[in-house]
């Protein structure tokens, strides 16, 4: 009984992982997410520059 249960649980976890992987892949392909990533990166660089300038 425990083998069947653990096997079923493994299959469910595998399906969940596959669904999450598909969702993550789809989210990364959206242009607004790429633009958001670029904007956040630029923002982080500006903030780091300000901090480096202030605490030099």
Buried (B, 14 or more C-beta within 10 A) or exposed (E): EEEEEEEEEEEEEEEEEEEEEEEEEEEEEEEEEEEEEEEEEEEEEEEEEEEEEEEE
